[in-house]
Amino acid sequence: MSINYIQLLKDGAIGVMPTDTIYGLLGLALDKKTVQRIYRVRKRNPKKPAIVLIKSLNDLRVFGIKLNSKTKKILSNIWPGKISVILLCRNKKYPYLHRGTNTLAIRFPKDKQLIKILKETGPLLAPSANIEGSPHSLSIKDAKKYFGNKVFPEPNRLIDFYIDKGILNGKPSTLISINNGRVIVLRQGSVRIKL
């Protein structure tokens, strides 16, 4: 019997699954308890926002993110794709996401399977599947070294499910910010940006 992982995600579960770049530890971005659990399991720095995956530019409205014309133009050139963009988010509903920075790192992926999932679940928090500061997981075997073998419905599990797509040799997403129409590369990743 296969696990309905989309339903699990909608119910607040977290799981290791392939993204458009590498394996991520995914859960509902709009569920505070789920987000807190991801931070706890991953031992993530509580002051550091994580990447949020969206299914379309319209999802930015959910977070109250407003774009000026220069930023819109840049985003239309790079999205969908493997570039995560730090955008201003002053919405008072989401301090558990922006962690006091008033910014969110957002990615609109191109991967059709991932978009299909996002259409069902809504925005997903998606840090890489590893303990903070450790190498990212290239395989489910790597992820299980970090998070263990116990999955739903076993008690004392760290995460709820794994989706195995073999070895993913990709790089994390490229991370940028946009300042007054100028792109600033904070991390060169899957996509090489030349300035």
One Martini backbone bead per residue (centre of mass of N, CA, C, O) as a GRO file, in nm:
protein
  195
    1MET     BB    1   0.093   0.039   0.026
    2SER     BB    2   0.065   0.360  -0.048
    3ILE     BB    3   0.150   0.672   0.040
    4ASN     BB    4  -0.025   0.975   0.111
    5TYR     BB    5   0.174   1.245   0.108
    6ILE     BB    6  -0.016   1.480   0.050
    7GLN     BB    7  -0.200   1.434   0.291
    8LEU     BB    8   0.015   1.449   0.504
    9LEU     BB    9   0.097   1.739   0.449
   10LYS     BB   10  -0.192   1.860   0.497
   11ASP     BB   11  -0.171   1.735   0.809
   12GLY     BB   12   0.150   1.822   0.898
   13ALA     BB   13   0.369   1.680   0.772
   14ILE     BB   14   0.703   1.545   0.729
   15GLY     BB   15   0.945   1.522   0.447
   16VAL     BB   16   1.152   1.341   0.232
   17MET     BB   17   1.220   1.503  -0.087
   18PRO     BB   18   1.224   1.590  -0.397
   19THR     BB   19   1.325   1.849  -0.580
   20ASP     BB   20   1.464   2.060  -0.823
   21THR     BB   21   1.746   1.981  -0.680
   22ILE     BB   22   1.720   1.850  -0.387
   23TYR     BB   23   1.684   1.722  -0.098
   24GLY     BB   24   1.405   1.774   0.117
   25LEU     BB   25   1.239   1.926   0.404
   26LEU     BB   26   0.891   1.898   0.408
   27GLY     BB   27   0.633   2.158   0.468
   28LEU     BB   28   0.404   2.363   0.579
   29ALA     BB   29   0.427   2.710   0.572
   30LEU     BB   30   0.124   2.775   0.712
   31ASP     BB   31   0.235   2.587   0.958
   32LYS     BB   32   0.374   2.645   1.251
   33LYS     BB   33   0.424   2.357   1.367
   34THR     BB   34   0.573   2.247   1.122
   35VAL     BB   35   0.802   2.450   1.116
   36GLN     BB   36   0.909   2.393   1.403
   37ARG     BB   37   0.975   2.096   1.347
   38ILE     BB   38   1.185   2.138   1.129
   39TYR     BB   39   1.380   2.298   1.305
   40ARG     BB   40   1.423   2.079   1.518
   41VAL     BB   41   1.512   1.835   1.340
   42ARG     BB   42   1.746   2.017   1.185
   43LYS     BB   43   1.884   2.226   1.371
   44ARG     BB   44   1.800   2.517   1.317
   45ASN     BB   45   1.846   2.834   1.301
   46PRO     BB   46   1.606   3.048   1.445
   47LYS     BB   47   1.715   3.317   1.267
   48LYS     BB   48   1.667   3.142   1.000
   49PRO     BB   49   1.543   3.133   0.710
   50ALA     BB   50   1.361   2.948   0.480
   51ILE     BB   51   1.263   2.790   0.206
   52VAL     BB   52   0.997   2.871  -0.026
   53LEU     BB   53   0.752   2.707  -0.208
   54ILE     BB   54   0.593   2.782  -0.523
   55LYS     BB   55   0.343   2.777  -0.798
   56SER     BB   56   0.325   3.102  -0.809
   57LEU     BB   57   0.314   3.441  -0.805
   58ASN     BB   58   0.042   3.454  -0.643
   59ASP     BB   59   0.163   3.345  -0.367
   60LEU     BB   60   0.280   3.617  -0.265
   61ARG     BB   61   0.013   3.728  -0.144
   62VAL     BB   62  -0.004   3.549   0.107
   63PHE     BB   63   0.262   3.723   0.224
   64GLY     BB   64   0.246   4.030   0.125
   65ILE     BB   65   0.403   4.049  -0.145
   66LYS     BB   66   0.551   4.325  -0.311
   67LEU     BB   67   0.609   4.436  -0.647
   68ASN     BB   68   0.807   4.586  -0.847
   69SER     BB   69   0.886   4.626  -1.174
   70LYS     BB   70   1.182   4.531  -1.158
   71THR     BB   71   1.133   4.266  -1.005
   72LYS     BB   72   0.931   4.138  -1.199
   73LYS     BB   73   1.125   4.122  -1.438
   74ILE     BB   74   1.335   3.939  -1.308
   75LEU     BB   75   1.142   3.703  -1.233
   76SER     BB   76   1.047   3.647  -1.532
   77ASN     BB   77   1.350   3.550  -1.611
   78ILE     BB   78   1.394   3.314  -1.364
   79TRP     BB   79   1.097   3.222  -1.369
   80PRO     BB   80   1.103   2.926  -1.355
   81GLY     BB   81   1.345   2.783  -1.108
   82LYS     BB   82   1.682   2.751  -0.936
   83ILE     BB   83   1.589   3.029  -0.786
   84SER     BB   84   1.635   3.205  -0.493
   85VAL     BB   85   1.444   3.476  -0.335
   86ILE     BB   86   1.480   3.765  -0.158
   87LEU     BB   87   1.194   3.895   0.016
   88LEU     BB   88   0.980   4.117   0.130
   89CYS     BB   89   0.823   4.049   0.472
   90ARG     BB   90   0.583   4.227   0.682
   91ASN     BB   91   0.400   4.015   0.778
   92LYS     BB   92   0.257   3.948   1.095
   93LYS     BB   93   0.188   3.630   1.042
   94TYR     BB   94   0.527   3.544   0.971
   95PRO     BB   95   0.761   3.513   1.199
   96TYR     BB   96   0.812   3.195   1.174
   97LEU     BB   97   0.951   3.251   0.887
   98HIS     BB   98   1.133   3.529   0.903
   99ARG     BB   99   1.275   3.562   1.190
  100GLY     BB  100   1.293   3.898   1.196
  101THR     BB  101   1.381   3.988   0.885
  102ASN     BB  102   1.144   4.051   0.673
  103THR     BB  103   1.214   3.782   0.507
  104LEU     BB  104   1.203   3.572   0.207
  105ALA     BB  105   1.274   3.262   0.061
  106ILE     BB  106   1.196   3.213  -0.284
  107ARG     BB  107   1.052   2.943  -0.497
  108PHE     BB  108   0.986   2.878  -0.851
  109PRO     BB  109   0.943   2.592  -0.989
  110LYS     BB  110   0.956   2.368  -1.279
  111ASP     BB  111   0.871   2.111  -1.166
  112LYS     BB  112   0.590   1.927  -1.227
  113GLN     BB  113   0.557   1.753  -0.972
  114LEU     BB  114   0.590   1.984  -0.767
  115ILE     BB  115   0.355   2.158  -0.867
  116LYS     BB  116   0.137   1.950  -0.812
  117ILE     BB  117   0.179   1.950  -0.507
  118LEU     BB  118   0.142   2.263  -0.456
  119LYS     BB  119  -0.158   2.267  -0.552
  120GLU     BB  120  -0.246   2.093  -0.297
  121THR     BB  121  -0.078   2.236  -0.040
  122GLY     BB  122   0.090   2.466  -0.095
  123PRO     BB  123   0.322   2.611   0.056
  124LEU     BB  124   0.670   2.505   0.108
  125LEU     BB  125   0.894   2.410   0.319
  126ALA     BB  126   1.264   2.370   0.195
  127PRO     BB  127   1.497   2.245   0.328
  128SER     BB  128   1.751   2.066   0.349
  129ALA     BB  129   1.839   1.713   0.400
  130ASN     BB  130   1.969   1.813   0.700
  131ILE     BB  131   2.187   1.905   0.921
  132GLU     BB  132   2.303   2.176   1.020
  133GLY     BB  133   2.625   2.194   0.854
  134SER     BB  134   2.574   1.959   0.675
  135PRO     BB  135   2.557   1.763   0.429
  136HIS     BB  136   2.373   1.702   0.177
  137SER     BB  137   2.147   1.487   0.043
  138LEU     BB  138   2.176   1.239  -0.222
  139SER     BB  139   2.002   1.039  -0.042
  140ILE     BB  140   1.806   0.848   0.160
  141LYS     BB  141   2.036   0.724   0.314
  142ASP     BB  142   2.148   0.992   0.413
  143ALA     BB  143   1.888   1.094   0.555
  144LYS     BB  144   1.870   0.849   0.761
  145LYS     BB  145   2.124   0.936   0.919
  146TYR     BB  146   1.975   1.190   1.034
  147PHE     BB  147   1.645   1.072   1.083
  148GLY     BB  148   1.591   0.785   1.028
  149ASN     BB  149   1.355   0.501   0.984
  150LYS     BB  150   1.116   0.622   1.114
  151VAL     BB  151   0.769   0.608   1.025
  152PHE     BB  152   0.474   0.630   0.937
  153PRO     BB  153   0.316   0.527   1.246
  154GLU     BB  154   0.557   0.553   1.417
  155PRO     BB  155   0.699   0.608   1.696
  156ASN     BB  156   0.952   0.837   1.742
  157ARG     BB  157   0.959   1.013   1.498
  158LEU     BB  158   1.097   1.267   1.303
  159ILE     BB  159   0.960   1.166   1.045
  160ASP     BB  160   0.704   1.051   0.806
  161PHE     BB  161   0.866   1.052   0.515
  162TYR     BB  162   0.988   0.894   0.208
  163ILE     BB  163   1.122   0.989  -0.121
  164ASP     BB  164   1.257   0.788  -0.376
  165LYS     BB  165   1.502   0.908  -0.650
  166GLY     BB  166   1.768   0.848  -0.576
  167ILE     BB  167   2.033   1.006  -0.701
  168LEU     BB  168   2.123   1.351  -0.621
  169ASN     BB  169   2.366   1.569  -0.787
  170GLY     BB  170   2.284   1.831  -0.711
  171LYS     BB  171   2.234   2.161  -0.630
  172PRO     BB  172   2.160   2.407  -0.477
  173SER     BB  173   2.022   2.685  -0.491
  174THR     BB  174   2.024   2.988  -0.601
  175LEU     BB  175   2.101   3.294  -0.419
  176ILE     BB  176   1.908   3.599  -0.406
  177SER     BB  177   1.901   3.951  -0.437
  178ILE     BB  178   1.710   4.267  -0.459
  179ASN     BB  179   1.848   4.600  -0.543
  180ASN     BB  180   1.725   4.827  -0.727
  181GLY     BB  181   1.750   4.610  -0.981
  182ARG     BB  182   1.977   4.446  -0.834
  183VAL     BB  183   2.174   4.163  -0.843
  184ILE     BB  184   2.251   3.946  -0.560
  185VAL     BB  185   2.484   3.703  -0.488
  186LEU     BB  186   2.484   3.463  -0.216
  187ARG     BB  187   2.454   3.180  -0.394
  188GLN     BB  188   2.605   2.950  -0.574
  189GLY     BB  189   2.442   2.704  -0.775
  190SER     BB  190   2.259   2.557  -1.013
  191VAL     BB  191   2.283   2.861  -1.107
  192ARG     BB  192   2.473   3.063  -1.306
  193ILE     BB  193   2.566   3.396  -1.218
  194LYS     BB  194   2.639   3.676  -1.412
  195LEU     BB  195   2.771   4.024  -1.347
   0.00000   0.00000   0.00000
